[in-house]
Amino acid sequence: MPRVLTIPQAPKFPPSSPCHACIIEAMIELTIPGRGPLRLQHLVTDVNGTLALDGMLMDGLTERIASLRDRLVVHLLTADTHNGQSIIDRQLDLTATRLTAGEEQAQKRLYVEQLGADSVVAIGQGANDALMLKAAALGICVMSPEGTAAETLIACDIIVPNIMAAFDLLDKPLRIVATLRK
């Protein structure tokens, strides 16, 4: 049985806050012909193999992830295979949710479902990412130098050559429309 994961909540602003009136719900919204609308509010991504190679954050990702944070709430999920997640957390100014050993696929799927799967874009490449990509409104599988699991390729909506190409899709969402329209 997978454990219940605690999902960090977005900050709440009191009505008296000067920012309260100016906050508009951040999201990426698009309509895909033959599929319907997507209203993406959360990016849930695996770390090792997806954002990190051999436990070290890939070059250029600090800036790319920071640039997405005005549109999506970013969530990192990791089994911390290389025991270096605390360094990556500091580099990204985020705190990853650490998974417990065993049933990692189910833990990742549950995390996406608890957020509201229809508002999640998920990115991954390992076998433990397959159910998360399948559950999310949009699942993106990256081809990784560490390898990419066949079941994850089958579970996703889009396959890209690397993590930068995945972030390019989120920066230019009409590419998603062009890829998935029927």
C-alpha positions as CSV (number, residue, x, y, z in Angstrom):
1,M,0.0,0.0,0.0
2,P,1.6,3.3,-1.0
3,R,2.0,5.9,1.8
4,V,0.1,9.2,1.7
5,L,2.2,11.9,0.4
6,T,2.0,15.4,1.8
7,I,1.6,18.0,-1.0
8,P,2.9,21.5,-0.3
9,Q,0.2,24.1,-0.7
10,A,0.5,27.3,-2.7
11,P,0.7,30.3,-0.5
12,K,-2.5,32.0,0.5
13,F,-2.8,35.8,0.6
14,P,-5.3,37.5,3.0
15,P,-7.8,39.8,1.3
16,S,-6.1,42.8,2.8
17,S,-2.8,41.9,1.1
18,P,-1.9,44.3,-1.7
19,C,-1.1,41.3,-3.9
20,H,-4.5,39.6,-3.4
21,A,-6.2,41.6,-6.1
22,C,-3.4,41.2,-8.6
23,I,-2.9,37.5,-8.4
24,I,-4.4,35.7,-11.4
25,E,-4.4,31.9,-11.4
26,A,-1.2,30.8,-13.1
27,M,-1.5,28.1,-15.7
28,I,-0.9,27.1,-19.2
29,E,-4.2,26.8,-21.0
30,L,-4.7,25.4,-24.5
31,T,-7.2,23.5,-26.6
32,I,-6.1,20.5,-28.7
33,P,-8.4,19.6,-31.6
34,G,-9.8,16.1,-31.2
35,R,-8.7,16.0,-27.6
36,G,-10.1,19.1,-25.9
37,P,-8.9,21.7,-23.4
38,L,-5.9,21.5,-21.1
39,R,-5.6,23.7,-18.0
40,L,-2.2,22.9,-16.6
41,Q,-1.4,24.4,-13.2
42,H,1.2,21.9,-11.9
43,L,4.5,20.6,-13.2
44,V,5.4,17.3,-11.5
45,T,8.8,16.0,-12.5
46,D,11.1,13.2,-11.7
47,V,14.6,14.2,-10.7
48,N,17.2,11.5,-11.4
49,G,17.6,10.7,-15.1
50,T,15.1,13.5,-15.9
51,L,16.6,16.7,-14.4
52,A,19.9,15.2,-13.1
53,L,22.5,12.9,-14.6
54,D,24.3,10.7,-12.1
55,G,22.8,12.7,-9.3
56,M,24.0,16.1,-10.6
57,L,21.6,18.7,-11.9
58,M,22.0,19.2,-15.7
59,D,23.4,22.5,-16.9
60,G,20.9,25.3,-17.6
61,L,18.0,23.8,-15.6
62,T,18.1,26.2,-12.7
63,E,17.1,29.1,-15.1
64,R,14.6,27.0,-17.1
65,I,12.7,25.8,-14.1
66,A,12.7,29.3,-12.5
67,S,11.2,30.7,-15.8
68,L,8.3,28.2,-15.6
69,R,7.4,29.1,-12.0
70,D,5.3,32.1,-13.1
71,R,2.9,29.7,-14.9
72,L,3.2,26.4,-13.1
73,V,3.6,25.2,-9.5
74,V,6.7,23.0,-9.7
75,H,6.9,19.8,-7.8
76,L,9.9,17.5,-7.7
77,L,9.5,13.8,-6.9
78,T,12.6,11.6,-6.2
79,A,13.7,8.3,-4.8
80,D,17.1,10.1,-4.3
81,T,19.0,7.3,-5.9
82,H,22.3,9.2,-5.8
83,N,21.7,10.8,-2.3
84,G,22.3,14.3,-3.7
85,Q,18.8,15.7,-3.6
86,S,19.5,18.2,-0.9
87,I,22.1,19.9,-3.2
88,I,19.6,20.0,-6.1
89,D,16.9,21.4,-3.8
90,R,19.2,24.3,-2.9
91,Q,20.2,24.9,-6.6
92,L,16.5,25.0,-7.6
93,D,15.2,26.7,-4.4
94,L,12.6,23.9,-4.2
95,T,12.1,21.0,-1.8
96,A,11.6,17.6,-3.5
97,T,9.2,15.1,-2.1
98,R,11.3,12.0,-1.3
99,L,9.6,8.7,-2.0
100,T,10.0,5.7,0.2
101,A,11.6,2.6,-1.3
102,G,9.1,0.2,-2.9
103,E,5.9,1.0,-4.9
104,E,7.5,4.2,-6.2
105,Q,5.2,4.1,-9.3
106,A,2.1,4.1,-7.2
107,Q,3.5,6.9,-4.9
108,K,4.1,9.1,-7.9
109,R,0.7,8.4,-9.4
110,L,-1.0,9.1,-6.1
111,Y,0.9,12.4,-5.8
112,V,-0.4,13.5,-9.3
113,E,-4.0,12.4,-8.4
114,Q,-3.9,14.3,-5.1
115,L,-3.0,17.5,-7.0
116,G,-5.8,16.9,-9.5
117,A,-4.5,14.9,-12.4
118,D,-6.4,17.0,-14.9
119,S,-4.3,20.0,-14.0
120,V,-0.9,18.3,-14.1
121,V,1.9,18.0,-16.7
122,A,4.3,15.3,-15.6
123,I,7.8,14.7,-16.9
124,G,9.9,11.6,-16.4
125,Q,11.8,8.7,-18.0
126,G,12.2,5.9,-15.6
127,A,10.0,2.9,-15.0
128,N,8.8,4.4,-11.8
129,D,7.5,7.4,-13.8
130,A,5.1,5.4,-16.0
131,L,1.9,5.6,-13.9
132,M,2.5,9.3,-13.1
133,L,2.8,10.2,-16.8
134,K,-0.3,8.1,-17.6
135,A,-2.4,9.7,-14.9
136,A,-1.4,13.3,-15.7
137,A,-3.4,15.4,-18.1
138,L,-0.2,15.6,-20.1
139,G,2.7,13.1,-19.8
140,I,6.0,13.9,-21.3
141,C,8.7,11.3,-21.5
142,V,12.3,12.4,-22.0
143,M,15.0,10.3,-23.7
144,S,17.8,10.3,-21.1
145,P,21.5,9.6,-21.1
146,E,20.7,7.3,-18.1
147,G,18.2,5.4,-20.2
148,T,14.4,5.5,-20.8
149,A,12.1,2.7,-19.7
150,A,10.0,1.2,-22.5
151,E,6.8,1.2,-20.3
152,T,7.3,4.9,-19.7
153,L,7.5,5.5,-23.5
154,I,4.2,3.7,-23.9
155,A,2.5,5.6,-21.0
156,C,3.2,9.1,-22.1
157,D,1.5,11.5,-24.5
158,I,4.7,13.0,-26.0
159,I,8.3,11.8,-26.3
160,V,11.1,14.4,-26.5
161,P,14.8,14.0,-27.0
162,N,15.8,15.7,-23.7
163,I,14.6,17.8,-20.8
164,M,15.3,21.1,-22.6
165,A,12.9,20.1,-25.4
166,A,10.2,19.2,-22.7
167,F,10.6,22.7,-21.2
168,D,10.5,24.2,-24.8
169,L,7.0,22.6,-25.2
170,L,5.8,24.4,-22.0
171,D,7.4,27.7,-23.1
172,K,5.7,27.3,-26.6
173,P,2.5,25.4,-25.9
174,L,1.3,25.5,-29.5
175,R,4.0,22.8,-30.1
176,I,1.9,20.6,-27.8
177,V,-1.2,21.4,-29.9
178,A,0.7,20.6,-33.1
179,T,1.9,17.3,-31.8
180,L,-1.3,16.0,-30.2
181,R,-4.1,17.3,-32.5
182,K,-6.1,14.6,-34.3
